[in-house]
Amino acid sequence: MFYWGHSGAQKKTSPTEKRIREVMQQAYNQFKSSSGGANASYIPYLANIDPELFGIAICTADGKVLELGDTKYEFGIESISKVFVLALAMQQRGAKAVEDSIGVNATGMPFNSVMAVELDPHRAVNPLVNAGAMATNSFIRAPNSAAKWAMIDDMMAKFASRRLSVIQQLYASETATNLHNRAIAWLLYSYGRFYGDVSESVDLYTRACSYGSSTRDLAIMAGTLANNGVNPVSREKVIDAVLCPRILATMITEGLYDNTGSWVYHTGLPAKSGVGGGIIAVAPGKMAIAVFAPPLDKSGNSVKAQKALQYIIDELKLNLFSQG
Ligand SMILES: NC(=O)CC[C@H](N)C(=O)O
C-alpha cells in the first residue's frame, strides 16, 4: 500500500536559528575579503560608496531577524524598490491588470534596455526592469503626484515596519543623470503603454529608487513576501496573500536582469538586486535573506552578495526545486 507523505521524500523543514547563524557566519568569513566587480558609476553618488561595506541579514517567516556585518548602514535601495511599488500597483489594480497593461515576461536584457521595449510586439515589459517599473508607477491611481508619493511611502513603511527616508543627495544625483530612463518612458508612452504623466512618473520612480534602506530593512521587507504578505515583525497585513506568488514570479523571471537564468540555475529562488549593492532572496514560508556589498558585475548585480547568497541558500537547502 502506498500512502502519500508516508514514504519517499520528507517534507523540507525550516532550518534552526542556530544553523542559520552558523551558515551566515561562514558566508561572512568566506566572502568578506573577496574582490571583483565595481560600484555603479553612472549614478555619481553610488560611485563614492565604500566598496568594503558588507552586511547579511535574515528575517524568518516567524519574525526573527538575524544580522551580521554592516546591516544598519543605509544605502540606495535602487531597483529593489520596484518590487514594492509593483506590490502597491497589484494591490490597487489587481494582478491581471498589471499582467495585461505592463507585462510579466522575462526580457533577458539589461535593466535599462530600449530593445526590450522594441522587440516585444505588444511592448510588454517586466515590472522589474526600468521601463516596466516606470510604467507600473504610472499605472497606480492617485489624485495627484503628492498623493501617489504618500501611497508609495506608506507601502514601503509597511513592508519595512518603519518609515524609510529618501537619500536627498542620491535623488539629486539620479535626477541629474536619468535622461536614458526619461527616453524609455517617452518611448512606452508613444506606444500607448504608459498610464500617467511621463515626467511625474519618472520622477516618482527615481525618488523611490533613492530611498535609503539598510540590509536589515530589506530582510524584513522581503520577509513579508516570504510570509504571505504579512510583515513577520510588525504582524501587520501588508498585501493580499494571493499576490505574493505573482510578485515572486516576476522576481524569478527578471530579478537579476540578463543574469536571472544563471541565478535561478544555481539557487532556485526568486531574488531582486539593486545597483546600490543590495540583493534580496525569498524562500517562501521560511525566510528572506538580504545581502549588501556595493561592487557590481556587468549586469548590475552585487558580486559579493550573489556569492554569499548562493552559499547560504545552498547550505540551508532553500532551493525551491530541490527535494532534500
Ligand atoms: N538596476 C537598478 O538598480 C537601476 C536603478 C536606477 N535607479 C536606474 O534607474 O537606473
The ligand as a MOL file (V3000), in Angstrom:
LIG
                    3D

  0  0  0     0  0            999 V3000
M  V30 BEGIN CTAB
M  V30 COUNTS 10 9 0 0 0
M  V30 BEGIN ATOM
M  V30 1 N 19.2230 48.2050 -11.5390 0
M  V30 2 C 18.9760 49.2610 -10.8020 0
M  V30 3 O 19.0610 49.2390 -9.5910 0
M  V30 4 C 18.7240 50.5290 -11.5710 0
M  V30 5 C 18.0310 51.6070 -10.7730 0
M  V30 6 C 18.4170 53.0090 -11.1680 0
M  V30 7 N 17.6730 53.9520 -10.3770 0
M  V30 8 C 18.1280 53.2470 -12.6430 0
M  V30 9 O 17.0320 53.6340 -12.9660 0
M  V30 10 O 18.9800 53.0460 -13.4580 0
M  V30 END ATOM
M  V30 BEGIN BOND
M  V30 1 1 1 2
M  V30 2 2 2 3
M  V30 3 1 2 4
M  V30 4 1 4 5
M  V30 5 1 5 6
M  V30 6 1 6 7
M  V30 7 1 6 8
M  V30 8 2 8 9
M  V30 9 1 8 10
M  V30 END BOND
M  V30 END CTAB
M  END
